């Protein structure tokens, strides 16, 4: 039976993957309220379709940081792809390239960055960085990804300390390379995760560090993990190039707002001075439409990409991307939108309290 929606891939992956791996991917912080609310919050938003609009030709294309993509749906940074498929991030990169969307490679990739860049040479790739306390290590890595053709730097800001992930504690999961290797499916000839060993969490990072990062790269800098207007305003003040509204998939601080509920506040705060994106809870084309109606330029998929990877590697990720792209095309047509520029807040309503 063919898989028809993203949650079909979720059900397949749950059956295929080990309990430890599944819990690591699906787990959230504390009571997992925010993880679950990321999805539920989209269902609280209703659509207001417009008809007789001539939607014979619907164009889903858009741009992010000046680069064209086939739809406003890209791949969020998630680590350890070799946990679910032997070629790991290489398969993910090829799928993104084939689908014509962007892929944010995690610093915790289980494939060498050179291999990821080489396997998808024309794909749009950004790199996600956890800032290390040693500036020289940061500089070396940033210059490396720039030389490999990555087009933007995504700085994760919501991990000054790792969130309290109960599933991983119960499973005694320690994300040290030596303990993960037994569950990773590496080809024997590849050396995994070249930067993992130099990645302790930097609890001292502050807004003042951004100017140094900007001084060592020509790449646009995107901040991932912003949820409030105060931080959005500071991002504008510090001349960053974009924001990903995100709560880390509900894996860091529980009881924060769902990403979609935080979006409008952030969009209003930046006043059009930078692009705003969103991740967290995207499962359908309607979800994509709702995020764009609230001001997101693009959304990023996290867990669903790993479900697709577990299903059929590169081709499974392609299937996930194509399904949600087709759903988004349908959502646009059925609400009367011929281009992403026509998607606006008039298309949505919130239930009366």
C-alpha positions as CSV (number, residue, x, y, z in Angstrom):
1,X,0.0,0.0,0.0
2,X,1.5,3.4,-1.0
3,X,2.2,5.9,1.7
4,X,-0.2,8.9,1.2
5,X,0.7,11.5,3.9
6,X,3.6,12.3,6.2
7,X,2.1,10.5,9.2
8,X,2.1,7.3,7.1
9,X,5.9,7.6,7.0
10,X,5.9,8.2,10.8
11,X,4.1,4.9,11.4
12,X,6.5,3.0,9.1
13,X,9.6,4.5,10.7
14,X,8.3,3.6,14.2
15,X,8.0,0.0,13.2
16,X,11.4,-0.1,11.5
17,X,13.7,1.7,13.9
18,X,15.0,0.5,17.2
19,X,13.3,1.8,20.3
20,X,16.3,3.9,21.3
21,X,16.6,5.5,17.9
22,X,12.8,6.1,17.7
23,X,12.7,7.7,21.2
24,X,15.7,9.9,20.3
25,X,14.0,11.2,17.1
26,X,10.5,11.6,18.5
27,X,11.3,12.5,22.1
28,X,10.7,16.0,23.5
29,X,11.6,17.8,26.7
30,X,9.9,17.1,30.0
31,X,6.2,16.3,29.5
32,X,6.5,16.9,25.7
33,X,3.7,19.5,25.9
34,X,5.4,21.8,23.5
35,X,6.3,19.0,21.1
36,X,2.7,18.0,20.8
37,X,1.4,21.5,20.8
38,X,3.5,22.4,17.8
39,X,1.1,20.1,15.8
40,X,-2.1,20.8,17.7
41,X,-1.6,24.6,17.3
42,X,-1.9,24.4,13.5
43,X,-5.3,22.6,13.9
44,X,-6.6,25.6,15.9
45,X,-6.2,27.8,12.8
46,X,-9.0,27.7,10.2
47,X,-8.8,28.5,6.5
48,X,-10.9,31.1,4.7
49,X,-10.9,30.0,1.1
50,X,-11.7,32.3,-1.9
51,X,-13.2,30.9,-5.0
52,X,-13.7,31.8,-8.7
53,X,-10.1,33.0,-8.8
54,X,-8.8,31.2,-11.9
55,X,-6.2,28.8,-10.4
56,X,-5.5,27.0,-13.6
57,X,-1.8,27.9,-13.1
58,X,-0.5,27.8,-9.5
59,X,3.1,28.6,-8.9
60,X,4.6,27.4,-5.6
61,X,8.1,28.8,-6.2
62,X,9.7,31.4,-3.9
63,X,13.1,32.6,-2.8
64,X,15.1,32.4,0.5
65,X,18.1,34.7,0.9
66,X,17.8,35.4,-2.8
67,X,17.9,31.8,-4.0
68,X,15.0,30.3,-5.8
69,X,13.4,27.1,-4.5
70,X,10.5,25.1,-6.0
71,X,8.3,25.5,-2.9
72,X,8.6,27.3,0.5
73,X,9.4,23.9,2.1
74,X,13.0,23.1,3.1
75,X,14.8,20.6,5.3
76,X,15.6,21.6,8.9
77,X,18.9,20.7,10.5
78,X,18.7,17.3,12.3
79,X,21.7,15.2,13.3
80,X,22.6,11.6,13.1
81,X,21.0,10.6,9.8
82,X,23.0,7.5,9.7
83,X,21.0,6.3,12.6
84,X,18.1,5.7,10.1
85,X,19.8,5.1,6.8
86,X,23.4,4.0,5.8
87,X,24.1,7.0,3.5
88,X,22.7,9.4,6.1
89,X,23.0,13.0,5.2
90,X,24.3,12.3,1.7
91,X,20.9,10.7,0.8
92,X,19.1,13.7,2.4
93,X,21.2,16.2,0.4
94,X,20.5,14.4,-2.9
95,X,16.8,14.3,-2.2
96,X,16.7,18.0,-1.4
97,X,18.6,18.7,-4.6
98,X,16.2,16.6,-6.7
99,X,13.2,18.3,-5.1
100,X,14.6,21.8,-5.7
101,X,14.5,22.8,-2.0
102,X,17.1,23.9,0.5
103,X,18.7,21.6,3.1
104,X,20.3,22.8,6.3
105,X,23.1,20.4,7.2
106,X,23.5,19.8,11.0
107,X,26.8,20.3,12.7
108,X,26.0,16.8,14.1
109,X,26.0,15.3,10.6
110,X,27.2,11.7,10.4
111,X,28.7,12.1,7.0
112,X,31.7,14.3,6.1
113,X,30.8,17.7,4.9
114,X,32.9,17.2,1.8
115,X,30.9,14.2,0.9
116,X,27.6,16.0,1.5
117,X,28.7,18.9,-0.7
118,X,30.0,16.6,-3.4
119,X,27.0,14.3,-3.6
120,X,24.6,17.3,-4.2
121,X,26.7,19.9,-6.0
122,X,23.9,22.0,-7.3
123,X,21.6,21.8,-4.3
124,X,21.0,24.7,-2.0
125,X,22.7,23.9,1.3
126,X,23.0,25.9,4.5
127,X,25.0,24.9,7.5
128,X,23.8,24.8,11.1
129,X,26.4,25.7,13.8
130,X,26.5,25.3,17.5
131,X,29.0,28.0,18.5
132,X,32.0,26.5,20.2
133,X,33.8,28.2,23.1
134,X,37.1,28.1,21.0
135,X,36.8,30.8,18.4
136,X,39.5,29.3,16.2
137,X,37.6,26.1,15.9
138,X,34.5,28.1,14.9
139,X,36.5,30.1,12.4
140,X,38.0,26.9,10.8
141,X,34.6,25.3,10.4
142,X,32.9,28.3,9.1
143,X,35.6,28.9,6.5
144,X,35.4,25.3,5.6
145,X,31.7,25.2,4.9
146,X,32.0,28.5,3.0
147,X,34.7,27.0,0.8
148,X,32.5,23.9,0.2
149,X,29.6,26.0,-1.2
150,X,27.2,26.2,1.7
151,X,25.2,29.4,1.2
152,X,24.2,30.5,4.7
153,X,25.1,29.9,8.3
154,X,22.3,28.9,10.7
155,X,23.2,29.6,14.4
156,X,21.2,27.6,16.9
157,X,20.6,29.9,19.9
158,X,18.3,27.8,22.1
159,X,20.8,25.4,23.5
160,X,22.8,27.1,26.2
161,X,22.1,23.8,28.0
162,X,20.7,20.5,26.7
163,X,17.0,20.1,27.4
164,X,15.6,17.5,29.8
165,X,14.8,14.6,27.5
166,X,13.3,11.9,29.6
167,X,13.2,9.2,27.0
168,X,16.9,9.5,26.4
169,X,17.5,9.4,30.2
170,X,15.4,6.3,30.6
171,X,17.2,4.7,27.6
172,X,20.6,5.7,29.1
173,X,21.3,7.3,25.8
174,X,24.6,9.3,25.9
175,X,25.2,11.2,22.7
176,X,28.9,10.5,22.8
177,X,30.3,9.1,19.5
178,X,31.7,5.9,21.0
179,X,28.3,4.9,22.4
180,X,26.3,5.8,19.3
181,X,28.5,3.8,16.9
182,X,26.8,0.5,17.8
183,X,23.5,1.8,16.4
184,X,24.9,3.7,13.4
185,X,25.0,2.1,10.0
186,X,28.3,3.6,8.7
187,X,30.0,2.2,5.6
188,X,33.2,0.9,6.9
189,X,35.4,3.2,4.9
190,X,33.9,6.4,6.2
191,X,35.0,8.3,9.3
192,X,31.8,9.6,10.9
193,X,31.0,13.0,12.4
194,X,34.4,14.8,12.1
195,X,33.2,17.8,14.2
196,X,31.2,16.0,16.9
197,X,34.2,15.7,19.2
198,X,34.8,19.5,19.2
199,X,31.2,20.5,20.1
200,X,30.6,21.1,23.8
201,X,27.7,23.4,24.4
202,X,28.7,27.0,24.8
203,X,26.7,28.4,27.6
204,X,28.4,31.8,27.5
205,X,27.4,32.8,24.0
206,X,25.7,36.2,23.9
207,X,24.5,38.8,21.4
208,X,27.9,40.4,21.5
209,X,29.4,37.3,19.8
210,X,27.5,37.9,16.6
211,X,29.6,40.7,15.4
212,X,32.7,38.4,15.6
213,X,30.9,35.7,13.6
214,X,29.9,38.3,11.0
215,X,33.5,39.4,10.7
216,X,34.8,35.9,9.7
217,X,32.3,35.1,7.0
218,X,30.5,36.6,4.0
219,X,27.6,34.1,4.4
220,X,24.2,35.4,5.6
221,X,23.6,34.6,9.3
222,X,20.3,33.1,10.3
223,X,19.3,32.7,14.0
224,X,17.4,29.6,14.8
225,X,15.3,29.4,18.0
226,X,13.9,32.9,18.3
227,X,10.4,32.9,19.9
228,X,9.8,36.5,21.2
229,X,9.6,40.0,19.9
230,X,12.3,41.1,22.2
231,X,14.9,38.7,20.7
232,X,13.6,39.5,17.2
233,X,14.2,43.2,17.8
234,X,17.7,42.4,19.0
235,X,18.3,40.3,15.9
236,X,17.4,43.3,13.8
237,X,19.7,45.5,15.9
238,X,22.6,43.1,15.3
239,X,22.1,43.0,11.6
240,X,21.5,39.3,11.1
241,X,19.9,38.2,7.9
242,X,17.1,36.0,9.0
243,X,15.3,34.2,11.9
244,X,13.9,30.7,12.2
245,X,11.0,30.8,14.6
246,X,11.6,27.5,16.4
247,X,11.4,25.7,19.8
248,X,13.7,23.0,18.7
249,X,10.9,20.6,18.0
250,X,9.8,20.8,21.7
251,X,13.1,19.2,22.6
252,X,14.6,22.0,24.7
253,X,12.3,24.1,27.0
254,X,8.9,22.6,27.5
255,X,5.8,24.9,28.0
256,X,7.0,27.5,25.5
257,X,4.6,28.5,22.7
258,X,4.1,26.4,19.7
259,X,6.2,27.8,16.8
260,X,3.2,28.8,14.8
261,X,1.8,30.7,17.8
262,X,5.1,32.6,18.2
263,X,5.4,33.5,14.5
264,X,3.2,36.5,14.2
265,X,4.9,38.3,17.1
266,X,8.3,37.8,15.6
267,X,7.2,38.8,12.1
268,X,5.7,42.0,13.5
269,X,8.8,42.8,15.4
270,X,11.2,42.6,12.5
271,X,9.0,45.0,10.4
272,X,10.1,43.4,7.1
273,X,13.8,44.0,7.7
274,X,14.7,40.3,7.4
275,X,13.2,37.1,6.3
276,X,11.4,35.0,8.9
277,X,11.1,31.2,8.6
278,X,9.5,28.6,10.8
279,X,10.0,25.0,11.9
280,X,8.0,22.7,14.2
281,X,4.8,20.9,13.7
282,X,4.6,21.1,9.9
283,X,2.8,17.9,8.7
284,X,0.5,19.0,5.8
285,X,0.3,21.4,2.9
286,X,-2.4,23.3,4.9
287,X,0.2,23.8,7.7
288,X,2.6,25.4,5.1
289,X,-0.1,27.7,3.9
290,X,-1.0,28.8,7.4
291,X,2.6,29.5,8.3
292,X,3.0,31.7,5.1
293,X,-0.3,33.4,5.8
294,X,1.1,34.4,9.2
295,X,4.3,35.9,7.7
296,X,6.8,33.0,7.3
297,X,8.8,33.1,4.1
298,X,9.5,29.4,4.2
299,X,9.0,26.4,6.5
300,X,11.5,23.7,7.5
301,X,10.7,20.0,8.1
302,X,12.6,18.1,10.8
303,X,11.2,14.7,11.9
304,X,9.3,13.9,8.7
305,X,12.5,13.9,6.8
306,X,13.9,11.3,9.1
307,X,10.8,9.2,8.7
308,X,11.2,9.4,4.9
309,X,14.9,8.5,5.2
310,X,14.0,5.5,7.3
311,X,11.4,4.4,4.7
312,X,13.6,4.4,1.6
313,X,16.6,6.6,2.0
314,X,17.0,9.3,-0.6
315,X,13.8,8.2,-2.4
316,X,11.9,8.2,0.8
317,X,12.9,11.8,1.5
318,X,11.9,12.7,-2.0
319,X,8.5,11.1,-1.5
320,X,8.0,13.1,1.7
321,X,8.9,16.3,0.0
322,X,6.8,15.6,-3.1
323,X,3.8,14.7,-1.0
324,X,3.8,17.9,1.1
325,X,4.7,20.0,-2.0
326,X,1.7,18.6,-3.8
327,X,-0.5,19.1,-0.8
328,X,0.7,22.7,-0.6
329,X,-0.2,23.2,-4.3
330,X,-3.7,21.8,-3.6
331,X,-4.0,24.1,-0.5
332,X,-3.1,27.1,-2.7
333,X,-5.5,26.2,-5.4
334,X,-8.4,25.5,-3.0
335,X,-7.9,28.9,-1.2
336,X,-7.6,30.9,-4.4
337,X,-3.9,31.6,-4.4
338,X,-2.0,31.5,-7.7
339,X,1.4,32.4,-6.3
340,X,2.9,32.5,-2.8
341,X,2.7,36.3,-3.0
342,X,-1.1,36.0,-2.8
343,X,-1.0,34.1,0.5
344,X,-1.9,36.5,3.3
345,X,-3.5,36.7,6.7
346,X,-7.0,37.2,5.2
347,X,-6.9,33.4,4.4
348,X,-6.9,32.3,8.1
349,X,-9.0,32.8,11.2
350,X,-8.6,31.8,14.8
351,X,-11.5,30.3,16.7
352,X,-13.3,32.7,19.0
353,X,-12.6,32.1,22.7
